Amino acid sequence: MNTKEELAGFVTLQRLLDRKSVLKQQIATPPEPLVQLRTSGDSRRAALAEKQARRGVLSAEQEQLAKEIEDLREEREHFRKQKSLVTTMKQLTAVVSELDHVEGQLKSREERLLAVMQELETLDADLAVLQRETPEERAAREAAEAAWEEQRRLASEELEGVERRIREVGRQLGPAAFERFKRLWNSRRPHAVVPLDGTACSACHAELRPSLVQQVRTGEELQYCDTCRRLLYDPDTVNPLW
């Protein structure tokens, strides 16, 4: 295999690896519309969890308040009975004081219970909305998920073909040349083999020596950028194998 053929093989491998990277990214990264739908779903689930947690706290408080109110009503009834049985002003004053205290606590707890019940009613309405996915939302989500699955399937099939082609080109190059490419790739990835950009390196954009540009264009020997040490080729003269 001559230098031009080897260079064509290296360019082919670079392009295959570029495509492999794109395909792997497509397989791993959902499209933006699906990301937005999932983000919306995540936000709704987070709000749902927060409201469910708040409802649990309020339900426990409602149960505790109901018990306390029941106890206070019994205590109020007790002092009312005592009030009818007292025989002295001192006893009456003490019972009335206790009764007022109980009445105050009872009123406070009844007001709090009403507020809790109102908040629970609002929460239940919010939860009903959050738990319900509209037909439009479901259709959009399912369509986006199906489209991405199809995209991933096609990308996976193409990726298998690209990896197979990389192995084929490696065999065409032969073990020694393929090993040279792998060393270059490992030291300069992801762009180890780059085209000329006029008279500059397209990777680091350094202006190249005129003699180097001419040598790259003739393609008689492998030529590297003096600055970034990437392998250079002339896109107008090199015909890749893929």
Order of alpha helices (4+ residues) and beta strands (2+ residues): alpha-alpha-alpha-alpha-alpha-beta-beta-alpha-beta-beta
